[in-house]
Amino acid sequence: MKKILMILATLGLGMTLAACGKQSVATINGKNISQSSYYDNMKNSQIGRQTLQEMILDKSLEEQYGNKVNASQVTKRFDEVKAQYGSTFKAFLQQNFFTIQKLKHNLREQLLLRAAIFADTTFTPTMLKEQFKSYQPKVTVNQIVVSQKSLAAKIIKKLESGETFAKLAKNYSTDNATKNKDGRMPSFDNTDTTLDPQFKEAAFKLKNGQYTKKPVRTQYGYEVIQMVNHPAKGVYEQHENELKNQIVTAKLNDSSIVRKIGMKVLKREKITIHDKSLKGVLSELTGQSY
């Protein structure tokens, strides 16, 4: 998720370029920085050229896959991101220079790119069976996060003596996003990249109602995990849609694959670059000038 947002964040710079004032973009002690001067500097910089590449790809994706992504999908993805960051959501926006509108725009970009990858992928039984080896259905867990291993062990003993997970989460957990929600986390599966591998490995071993008998070490401290809902894995034929989505998610996180898809999308478009000094801006992506 974070990688994709970083790729797409440069689009916002392109919007800034388009919104510049007619005469100047800034004034220092009565002296102007003109729009044309700003434009010249930007187009000759790496970030400026990258921004134009991304803006062209943005338009191309909209042209080819805009009908595959609707507002409700964007809203759903936005709600997932907001839930993921919980009480730190505002900080996440500030750190990435996002407004809510800009974040939604970038999430739409991600969904369009996902649609392009999906359309470009031929899903074979062999591919689906291979993905099924690492497949885990979405599970729901509760967590308690503390800074000391000894405290996590103490909490486990309290669970063994009959104290409720919800009460212990509220009293001890340092995770503000979940401590007042019985420790409940958003559901996740094997493709989740925001959680420590150790956390996922420990969680996937649990059956419904079970909790970890030893503290789990993660980058956030020591955790106690309780399984709320762990659906049966079943057989791969029962999960073809999930498996396809997981394959596409893996490709979406592979920069070389994203680059190849971008090249294919651009080559299908009729593109004209009007500024002569920017004629080769897409050549590194498509191998041709416009």
N, C-alpha and C positions, 0 to 999 in steps of 0.2 A: 504494500500500500504506500509506504513512505517513499519508496523508490519511484513509483509511478507519479506521485504528487510532485516530487522533485523534477522529474522530466517535464511535467506539464506546467509547473509554476512559472516558467519563463514566458508563457503566453501572456501573463499579466503585464509584462513589460511592453509587449506589442500594443496592448490596449492603451497604455500610457502614452506611447508615441502618437497614437491616433487622436488622443484627447488633448494634445498640446494646444496652447493658444495660438492665434494667427500670427502674432508678431514676436512674442518672446515666451520662454518657458520659466525664466527666473530673472530677478533683478538684484544686483549687488551694488550697494552704494550708488544707485542711479544708473548703473551700467547693465545692459541687457545681455542675456544669453539667448540668442535668437533661435527660433524653431529650426531654421535651416542649418545653423551651426550644430545644434543638438542632433539633428537627423544625420548630418555628415559624420559626426563622431560615432554615432551608434551604428551606422551601416558599415563602417570600417572596423568595428570591433567584433570580436568573436561572439560575445553575448548578443549583439545586435543582429548579426547574420543568423545565429541560431534561433533567435526570436522569429525572424522572418520565415525560416524553415518550418518552425512549429506552427505559425499562423497559416501558412499555405497547407500544411498537412491537416490542420484543424478544419479548414474549409473543405478539403478533399474528403475527409472522413464524413463530414456532415452531408456532402453531396451523395456519397455512396451508401452510407449506413444510417443516416439520420432517421429513417423510418423504422429502424430496428430498436431505437431507444426512445422511451417516452418519459414524461415528467414524473410519473409515479415510480419508475425505476430509479431515477435520480434521487427522489425524496427518500426512498427506501435505503439507498446506499448512504445518503447523508445521515439518516437516523442511526445507521450502523456505526458510522465513524464517530458520531457524537456520543453514542453509548460506549464505544470503545475507550474514548478518552475521559468520559465521565466528568468529574470536577475540574480536570485539567484541560477541558476543551477550549476555553477562552485563551489559555496560555499557548495551546497548540496553534490556534489561529494567529496569535500575535507573533510567535516565533517563525511562522512561515509567511508572514505578511499577507494573510488571507482575510478577506471579508467573507461573510456567509455566502454572498452571491458569487464571489470568485471561487470559493471552494466547490460550490455546486457546479460551476462551469467546468472546473477541472475534473470533477467526478463524472460529468457527462462525457468529457474527453476520454476518460478511462473506459467507460462503457462502450463508446464508439470503437475504440481500439480493440476492445474485447470482442465486439461483434465482427470486426475485420479478421481477427485471428480465428474465430469460430468458423467463419465462412471459408477460410483458407485451409482448414484442417480436415483431413479424411480420417475418420475414426474407424479403425479396424478392430475385429475381435481380439487380435494379439495385443494391440495397444491398450484396449480396455482391461484385459486380463492382467497385464503388467502393472497398470495403475492400481488395480484392485489389491495387489500385494501389500501396498502401503496405505490402502484406504481405511479410514475410520469414519463412521457416521458422526454427525454433529452431536456432541455430548454437552450436558449442562452440569456444571459443578459449582460448589461453594468453596471459598478459600479464606484462609486466615494468614496474613502476612505479618511477620515480626522480624526484628533485627538480630535476635539471638537464638542460637540453636537450642540452648537450655530452656528458653521460654516456650519454644515450639514443642519441645518434648513434654513440658509441664502441661500445655494445652491438650496434648494427646492423652495424657493421663486423666485429665478432667473429663474428656469425652468418654474414656473407658469407665469412669465412675458414674456416668449418667447425665452430665451437664450437656445442655443443648449447644449445637454448633452455632446457632443464631446468637445466643447470649455471649458465647466466647468470642465470636467475631466482633460484636459490638464493643466488648470490653477490652480486647487486646489488639485487634488488627490495625495496622498502620495504613491500610489502603482505604482512603476516604471514599473512593468510588463504590466500594462494595460493603464496607463494614456495617452500614446501617440498612443493608438489604439482605441480611442473613448471610453475607459473604458471597451472594450470588453474582456470577460472572456471565457476560454474554456467551451464548453457545459457540463452540468452535469445533473444527475437525482437523484432520491431519495436515491440511494445507495452510493453516494459520501460521503466519510468520512473525506475529507480535509476541508470542509466548516462547519462553525458554524451552528447548528440546527436552530438558529434564522434567519440566512441569508437565508437558504433554505426555511424555512416556509414563510418568507416574499416574497421571489421570486415566489414561487409556487402559491401565491394568485393573482399575477398580470396577466393581459391580455396583448396581444400584444400592444406595444406602451405606456403602463402605467408605471408610476414610483411610488416609495414609497412616501407617503405624510408625513411621519414622519421618522426621522433618525432611522436607525436600529443599535442597539448596538451589536458589535462582539468583539472577542479578538483582532482584529486589530484596533479598534477605532469605529467611527460612519460612517455608510455607507448609500449612496443613491443608489437604484437599479432601473434600467430601463429594462423592458422586451422587448426583440427583437423578440424572436420566442418561443411561448408556444403552442406546438401541442395539439390537442384535445386528451383526454385520451381514448375515445372510450370504447370498451368492451374487456374483457380479452382474448377472442378468437383471437383478432387482434394482440395480443402482446405476444403470447406464447413463442417465442424465447427470447424476452427481459426478460420475467418473469423467464424463466429457467436460464438465465445468472445471474439475480439478486439473485436467490436462491443459485446458486453456489458461487457467490461472498460473500454472507453472511456466507456460510460454510467455505470458504477460510479464512475468518477473525476469525473463531472460532478455537482456538488452540486445543481443545479436539477432534474436528472432523478431523483436519489436522493430529493429532497424530494417530487416528484410521485408516485413509486412508493410512498413512505411514506404519503402521503395516501390512495391507493387501497387500500392494505392496511388502514389504520385504518378506513376507511369501510365495509369489509366485516365489521367486528367489532361485536359488541354490547358496548359499554363503559359502565360506570357509575363515575363519580367520586364517592366517598362524602364527601370533605371539601368542604364548600360553597365554601371560599375557593379551591379548585383547580378549580372547575367549568369555567373557561375555558382550562385549561392546554393543551388540544388545539385550541382554536379557530383559532389562527394556522396550524395545519397542515391542518385539515379544514374550517374555516369554520363549525363548529357546536360547541355546548357539550354536555356529557355529565352 
